[in-house]
Amino acid sequence: MDEEFAFNSTVFHLMNESALLRSRLNDMGTQVDKFFTSIMAIVVIILHTGFGFLEVGSVRSKNATSVVMKNMLDLLLGAFGYWIVGYTLAYGRGSAFLGMYPYIAGHKLGQEAQFANWFLQFSYAITSSSIISGVIVERCTFLAYLVYSVFTTAVTYPVVSHWAWSPEGWLGLLGFKDFAGSGVVHLCGGSCAVVACVLIGPRQGRYPKKADAEFDGHSTPAVAMGGMVLFVGFLAFNCASLLHISQPGDGELVAKVIVNTVLSGSGGVIGGLLASRLGLLGGDKYWSYLHTLNVGLFGMVSVCANCDAVDIWAAWVIALCGGIIYSGIVRLLEKLEVDDPLNAIAVHFGGGLWGLLASSVLREEALQDNEKAGRFLAYNCIGALAIVAWSMAVTAVIFGSLRYAGVLRPSEQDECVGMDLATHHEPAYAFTPADVGLYQHHEDKAEEQEPLASVSGAAALRHKNVEGDLTDPFLAMTGCSI
């Protein structure tokens, strides 16, 4: 009996130890998943540095400070909006249309272990919001920016992400497939950008079309640096959507996502350069770095939808066709006189829409079953229409209200001088004639003024005005008219 009792006690002890070990391993897996998600989200946040450099280099130097200011606030103001209400709308419980509780102002985030997911989804939300700022750069007031940036991060994007990615969302339950945000992030942001661009109008003097040099960005190297940061950031952006790394096969799936993302950039570049160099869609036949960068980004955006579920050849083909499509969209927008300094509408709206449609029929399981392919395509078409309709409608209300209130665009004088001086009083660079068109001024008046070697010199010149108007002399020197 003693031996039997000892044996039973040993078995019972081993069972308890086994259960405890299993519990600890499960908890370790959960913690590893959260760490993976958080690290990937940090890299996605770094991706916004790329957006900043890309936008700074793509604008005229008189608006560079304004761009970096807005990119910083995309992050910090977006965090406020997403904390207060955004995460609740996106991942709260309530209905198939939107979440209503319990995460208002961060309530129960800790109790329900949601911090890691909050951080990742926030990084996606500000990515969608930042698309808009690049499209309407150089001609939007700072007040209007504050309003639409917070509202997009807190309301417009979260509702879309609830539809597609929340367990209760109607699109996800329907069968909509968007692994890493071709539709949820990029098509949503691109749709908002289309409406914003139309309602705010083109930059002063942009149309009827003037020489491109007058509106070209001032620093291709800055754009190049931003582009490389974006390429690296996209790898984390797509990998993070797996949400875990502790399950069997996760490591190989992450590697597959990375390979598909890299090859999609390759396909986009090859397709876009061929379309440009061969003149397939009209336009100049030259090797443009800016065009190369954008078609690469287009390819990466287009594969986001199903980068986990397509073969590598399919990812490359989707992007290859996408590079040609991008070139066509850019030409169309130019003919319609839509002023998009970064061509972000073509990249994000076009890339997001193309990715949802193309990748749905090139998924591995869709290629093996035509009926499944048809269903996937139908579900993603419905999702695309819903995302575009919601994003455009909400943005039309926001920008329409700002326009009606007269706070959407700066004055012609401020726009001519540039947002750096007019809004922030912090020019990005030393004053140079090329920045402000010094030689457009009448020669006789130019001889009467002291040479302007720096912005501080320009500021001193303003103070010489006995009338007390600190703007007119500078405007005269820059060739701007009031």
Phi, psi and omega in degrees: 000319180298321180292320179295319179296318180295320179297315180297321179295320179296316179298315180298319179296317179295322178296317178297316179296321179296317179295320179295318179297318179297320179296318180292322178294320177297317179294321178297319177299318178297317181293322177296319178299316181292322177295315177302312180299316182293318180296316178298321180295323177298318178294323176296322175298319177299328177308330181290338170298321177297317176302319181298310179297320180299315181289319180301313181290339184271352180252169174288151190299337181287356179238013186291316179299319179302320181294313182292327176298313182293323179293325176293318182286335171308317181287309190280318175289324177299322178299320179297310182296320181289327177291314184295309187220336188301312183293327177295315178298326185278314188233007175285169178267148180170289182207178178287344183268318179201157176276150183234342180199162009245022192260018179304129180053036176081006181299129176069011175299316179287318181298327181255016175052053184252005186300314182296316180292323177301313183296316180295312183292329174296319180297326175290320183298316182286338173296315179297318182293322184292340178299321184294316185298327179290330183284324185253021181299151176079359183211025179237136179291157180292324178297314179299320178300314181302319183292306187289328181296311180295317183294321180295316181288327185271334187231301189301304181293315183303323179296318178297316181293329176296315180303316190267324191244345177284147177302336180265351188297138186291327179291317178298318179292329179292325182125013178295132183244115176209089188297311188233016167103022173306317179268310187298317183265302191280315179293323176299307179297321179294323178294317175300319182295323179300310181295316180301317182295320180292316184287327181276336178082173182283166175295154180305128176079001183290322178228142358306145192305126174260178177301132183303329183301332181291339184238005180295152173296160189263353185210097175295323176301323177296318176299318181297316178298316178299320180297318180293322176296320178296319180300316179292318180299326180297328179298314178291321180305313182283322179295322185299333184293346174294328175074351179208159182221004186261354182274154178303131179089354183297318182299316179292324179292320176300317179297321178297317178300317179298313181298316179298322180292316179297315181291332176293323174297320178298312180298319179298317180295315181296314179297317182292319179292322177297316180298320182286310186292325181273356179065034184296331183239024182081184180089178183285145180260088179213166181269095184264127176295316183298320176295318180299315179300312184292322179290329173296315177296320178303315179299317180292322177296318186292334182269352181304323188301320185218039181293346177270348192232009177245150174292160184295327178294324180292320177300318180293318181293317178304313182289324178302311177295324180298324178299322177289319179298318178304313181300321178293320179296318179300315179299319180297315180296324177296318179293327179278359181058043173270117187271099180237094187302330184258357188056035182287332177297314179298318183292309190269313177292309180295313181294320179295315181294313179299319180297317179300319185281311186291314185289338180293330180262353178251009172301151182303316181288331179290325180293338181267350184211108182298326180295317177297319180301317178297319179294314179302316180296317180296314181297319181288330174296316178299315179298317180298315179298318180295316180296314180297315182297312181296310184297316181291320182295313181294318180294324178297321178294314182297305184288328175297319178293317179296320179293318179296323180283352178077024182240014183280313183248148174287171177294161178300323180297312181295321180295324180290316179293325182109148183293334182301312180277317186292323185254317189255341184056033180222081179297145184284329187225167171298146182295130175227150179304324183295331183292323190235009177070046183303322187283000175282345182286152179300137186298323183294322179285327180297325180291332182283337184270154175287146179301142178257107181260344182207169178295325178298326176295320178296321179294320179296322180299322180299320184290348179281350182287114184291341180285346180088358178276114186272008185248319190305311181301319180295320178298320179298318181290332182271351182083007179279152176245147182275000000 
